[in-house]
Amino acid sequence: MDTDLARTWVQAIAAAVDKHKDHLTQLDSAIGDADHGVNMKRGFSAVTTALADYKPDTVGAVLVKTGTTLISSVGGASGPLYGGAFRAMGKALDAPTADTQQFATALAAGLESVQKLGAAAPGDKTMIDAYAPALAAFQQHVGAGADFAAAALAAADAAEEGMRATTPMQARKGRASYLGARSIGHQDPGATSTALIFRALAEVVATR
């Protein structure tokens, strides 16, 4: 990955969030504050603007800029969680280019940031349930010698499988946890937007 691909990835996330914002809001209206789609749309629109004239020297600079902008523009818990993840990834990629192993390390730093801030674990019905399996799939494929495109595709597929697996779970963290058993039967909006992020990565890497 280089700075141009990092920028293209973030732009692809913004496009995906815009396309699916109503679906994200619908999911969040069932078990949250009904603002996830609106918040994510606002955040990534701000990121697109912030990156438009930005001249980054490193892959990490693109991602740190993305994270900082999300933190300052996204309401609710999503801003610090997603913003913190992108900032952590960016800080791990302080070079003009990143290979698959370096990117895997950055993804792991992003997950660690989310877990530290949100205190969530797999099975709590949060974005972790999409992020953790995506990271594991990416790492497994990199370890097996797969190229970036194959690893990213595996990560996207795993994220979507994890996203769907949140439906029968009872939420144990976040706003949805207040509903108790009533949170069962609803797909988690954070896991859904996380899956969009990994699918966007797979698509931009595949077309490179």
N, C-alpha and C positions, 0 to 999 in steps of 0.2 A: 504494500500500500504506500502511495505517496500523497503529497498534499492535495493534488487534484482529485484523486480518488476519495480521499477523506471528505473533501468538500461535496463531491457528488453524492456520497453516501448520506450525508446530513440533508442535502437537498431532497434526496429520495425519501428520507424519513418524513420530511415536511409535507411532501406530496401525498404520502400514504396516510398521514394523520389527517390531512385535509379531506381526503377521500372517505375516510372511515370515521370522521368526527361524530357524526350522528349515531353511528353504531356504538361508539365508545360511551357517548352520553346515555344512550338507551341502557347499556349494561350497568352504568354507574347509577342510573335512576332507580334500579332495582335494589341495590345493596349499598349505595353511597350517597353522595351529595348531588348527583346528576350534573356534575361540572367537569368530568374528566376530559371529555372530548373538546369542550370549549377551552379548557386550560392548556391542553396539549397543543391545540391549534394556535392559540395565542403565543405559546412559548416557541414553537418551531417557526412560526412566521417571523418572530423577533430574531431568531437565529439566522434565518435566511437573509434578513436585512443586515444583520451584523457582519455576516461573512461576505456580503456582496463586494465590498471594496477592500476587504482584508487581505493583506499580503503575508501569509504565514511562511516561516522558514522551516517548520517541522510539521510532521503529521500530528504530533501532540498539540501543537499550537492551535490547530483547527478544532480539536476536540475540547481543549481547555476553554477556548472562546465559546464553543457551543454550550458547555456546562455552565460557565459563568452567566451567560445570557439566559439560560433556562432558570437558574436560581433566582435571577432578578425579575423574571417576567411571568413565571408560572405560579398560579395560586395553589393553595392546599399543600398536601404532602408531596405531590408529584414533582414540584420544582426542586426541592432539596435532594430528593432521591435520584431522579434522572440527571439533574445537574451535577450532583456529586459523583455519579457513576462516570459521566463523560469527562469530568475534570480528573478523576483518578486514572481513567484510561489515558488521557492526554499526558499526564505527568509521567506515565510509564513509557511514552513513545517520543522521547526527546531526540529525534533524528529526522532527516529529510525523507527517509523511507523506512518501512517496517516489513520484516518477513513474517511468515505465518507463526513461527514460534514466539516472536516478539509481540505479535498481535494477540496471541493466546494469553500471554502474560498480562497484557493490558486488560483484556476482558476479565481475567481473574481479579485484577485490582478493582475494576468497576463493580463486580459482584461483592467483593469485600466491603466496599464503601456503602453499598445499599444495605447489606446485612448489619453493618456497624450502626448505621443511622436508624434503620427501621426495626432492628432487633427481631427480624423475622427469619424463619427457617423453612425449608421445603415442607409442604403440607399445611402451611398456615393460610393458604389461599391468598397469595399476593403475587407481585411481579417476580418474586424469587422462583416461583413454580414454573415460570417460563425461562428465566435467565439461567438458573442452575443447570437444567438439562441441556440447554443450548451450549453453555460453556463446556460441559462434559463431552458433548458430541464433537465440538470443535477440537478440543484437546486430544480426543481419541483419534480423530482423523489425522491431525498433525503428527501425532506420535507414530502413526502407521505410514507416514510418508506421503499423505495426500497433499494435493496442491491447495492453494487458497480457495479456489472456487468450490472444490469438493467439500472442504471443511466448512465453508460458509453455508453451503446448501444443507449439509447435515445439521448444522446449528439451527438453521431456520426451521427445518422439519421437526427437530426436537423441541424447539420453543413452541411451535404450534400444537404439538402433542401435549406438552406440559400445560399450555393454555386451556385446551379442552378438558384436561384432567382436573382443572379447578372446579368444574361445575358440580360434582357430587360432594365437594369438600365443605366443611363448616369453617367459616372464617375465624381465625384466632388472633389476627392483628388488624389494625386499621379501623376505619369507620364501619366496615362490614361486620366486624366482630361484635358490635353492639346488638346485632340482630340475632345472634345465637344460631339456633337451628334453622331459623328463617333464611339464613344466607345460603343454605343448601339448595342446589338446583339452579344456581345462577353462575355464569362464567365470570371470572374476575376481570374487571376492566384494566387493571394494571398489568396483569399477565397478557392481556390482549394487545395492549400498546407495546409491550416488550417484544411480543412476537412480530409485530409490524416492523420494529427496528431491525430485528435479525433477518427478516425476509427482505427488507430493503438492502441490507448488506449483501445477501446472496445474489440479488438481482444485479446490483451495480458491478460486483466482482465478475459475474458471469458474462457481462457485456463488455468487459474491459479487453 
